[in-house]
Amino acid sequence: MYEKEIERAKEHFGKILMEQLERVERMKKDEGWIDYSKLKPIIIGFVGGDGIGPYIAKEAKRVLEFLLKDEIAEGKIEMRTIEGLTIENRAKVMKAIPDDVLEEIKKCHVILKGPTTTPKKGDPWPNIESANVAMRRELDLFANVRPVKVPEEGIDWIFFRENTEGAYILGRKGIDVTEDLAIDFKAITTQGSERIIRMAFEYAKKNNINRVTVVTKANVVKKTDGKFLEVAEKVAKEYPEVEWDDWFIDIMTAKLIDPTRRTQFRVIVAPNLYGDIITDEAAQFQGGVGTAGSANIGKRYAMFEAIHGSAPRMVKEGRAKYADPSSIMRAAAMLLNHIGYTDKAKKLEMALDICGQYERKLKITGHSDGVTNTEFADYVMETIKDPDLEKKWKSYQ
C-alpha cells in the first residue's frame, strides 16, 4: 500500500548513511591540533549575527581590544569584522551561511560570534538550517564547552557537549514518509564520541579534578546512546586517576537542582541534545543564559559565542541597547584562554563576576530602568583597571 513512500524513504536514508560513513573516514585521518603559539598574527574574527547580536558583540570587541591593545600594536593579534551573517542575507541565498561569509570565517583562527536567528514554523523567514549547526559542521567544531560557576552555592561545573552529531546535526534531514508519519534521524559514531569524551577526561586530569560524569539515555536509546556510553567505558580505563559515573538525562536534570547532590558534579560530558538541555538549565544558577559563555572547539578552528538567542523582540521594541553583554563577554574570556592569554582571561572573568554577581554598581535589566550594554562594558573595563582587582574578587569568594 505504501511501497512508493517506503522506497523514497529508503533512498533518503541511504544518502544519509553514505554521508555519515564518509564523515567517519574523515575523522579517522585525525588532523593535529593548531598551535597558537606559532601563529603571528592570531586572527580573531568578529561576527555580529542577528537581533541583539551586533549590539552585544560590539561591546565584547571593545573589551578585547582594550585587553589586547599591546598585542594588536605589536602585530601579534589581528582583529577582523565579518559582515553578512544575518537572517536577511541567509534567507536571500537560502543557505545557513552564505558562501562569501564562510570563506571569510575560514581565514580566521578563532571567531567571536553574536547570536543568530534560526527560523521556526510561523516565522516570516524560510526554513533554513541553523547557522550555528552549519558552522559547527563546516569547521568541525566538535566540542561545545560551557563552564558554570556559582561559588556561594558550591557550584563549579564544566560541560563538554558533543557538537557535530546526535539529533541536531541530522535534524534538518528528517523526512515526512506520509502526511501522517514523520521520521527524524540521530547518528553517533565511535570516533565522534571518543574525541569529546577524551577531551573531558583530559580536562579533568590536567586540572586535578577527580570526577567525570557521562550523561545519556542509554537504557532506552540503546544503539546511539549505548555507543556513547560504551566508548566512555573504554576511554575511562586510560585515566585510572579519574573516577567516573554515568547518569540518564532525565534524572540528571533533577540532580542539578538537588542542593545535596549538585555540588558533587564537576566535569560533565554528553551527546548533543542532552548537552544543550542541561547547560541551559545549569546557566540559570549563574543568573540565566544571558550570563554564560560558550566555546565551540575543533582542532583547526574555534568559535566562541553567547548561549542565548538573538531576541528579535528586544530589537523590535527598541531595547537592543539594553541587552546584557555578559554572555558574549564570558565567551570572550574563554577565547583569550584558548589562544594562550590566560592572565587576561582571568582578569576579564573576575571583572564579570564582580560587575555581574557581586558588586553590581550598574545593573543590566533589559529595559530602560537598567544601564545600556555600552555602559556595562565601560564598567567592566574600569573594574579590570583596578590594581586590587584580584584582592577584591577574592573578598567575595
Secondary structure as UniProt FT lines:
FT   HELIX           3..29
FT   HELIX           36..38
FT   STRAND          42..47
FT   TURN            51..52
FT   HELIX           53..67
FT   HELIX           69..73
FT   TURN            74..75
FT   STRAND          77..82
FT   HELIX           87..93
FT   HELIX           99..105
FT   TURN            106..107
FT   STRAND          110..113
FT   TURN            121..122
FT   HELIX           131..138
FT   TURN            139..140
FT   STRAND          143..150
FT   HELIX           151..153
FT   STRAND          155..162
FT   HELIX           166..169
FT   HELIX           171..173
FT   STRAND          175..178
FT   TURN            179..180
FT   STRAND          181..183
FT   HELIX           190..206
FT   TURN            207..208
FT   STRAND          211..216
FT   TURN            218..220
FT   TURN            222..223
FT   HELIX           224..236
FT   TURN            237..238
FT   TURN            240..241
FT   STRAND          243..248
FT   HELIX           249..255
FT   TURN            256..257
FT   TURN            259..261
FT   HELIX           262..264
FT   STRAND          267..270
FT   HELIX           272..285
FT   TURN            286..287
FT   HELIX           289..291
FT   STRAND          293..297
FT   STRAND          302..306
FT   HELIX           312..316
FT   TURN            317..318
FT   HELIX           320..322
FT   HELIX           326..338
FT   TURN            339..340
FT   HELIX           342..353
FT   HELIX           354..358
FT   TURN            368..369
FT   HELIX           373..385
FT   TURN            387..388
FT   HELIX           389..395
//
